[in-house]
């Protein structure tokens, strides 16, 4: 008996997820990573980070867009140096794209691999990773580079 295929609704959700991952990575690929390690988001028309402007310290997600831009350009090491959590999320988004696309197109049930990531244990680990990445960003913050370009 052949293995069961993903339900039509699961395939649709996988297609939406794959598109979302691809869209984020495509936008990141079109950006030029800031040499300061933060501020790349301003290329999207977003304002300067009010946390940086107010406190001259990085916000908890500081450098995420820059890390995604590096990773989408193929430079994972630079991505990890800028923002380790951003690098992990970018690599995760790329992996998720392929798994979700496979599920959407072929009806594979491989997207079920992501279910364990939604348990309290993994959510707590993810939150701890984000906090650790913020501490890393605080420790590597260069006060001279703390102001974003206008």
NORZIVEN-V851066 format. One record per run of one state. SS is the DSSP state (2 for helix, 1 for strand, 0 for the rest). FROM is the first residue (numbers start at 1). TO is the last residue. If there is no record, write none. Layout:
# NORZIVEN-V851066
ss=SS from=FROM to=TO
ss=SS from=FROM to=TO
This chain:
# NORZIVEN-V851066
ss=0 from=1 to=7
ss=2 from=8 to=29
ss=0 from=30 to=39
ss=2 from=40 to=44
ss=0 from=45 to=49
ss=2 from=50 to=55
ss=0 from=56 to=63
ss=2 from=64 to=72
ss=0 from=73 to=75
ss=2 from=76 to=82
ss=0 from=83 to=83
ss=2 from=84 to=106
ss=0 from=107 to=109
ss=2 from=110 to=118
ss=0 from=119 to=119
ss=2 from=120 to=140
ss=0 from=141 to=142
ss=2 from=143 to=145
ss=0 from=146 to=150
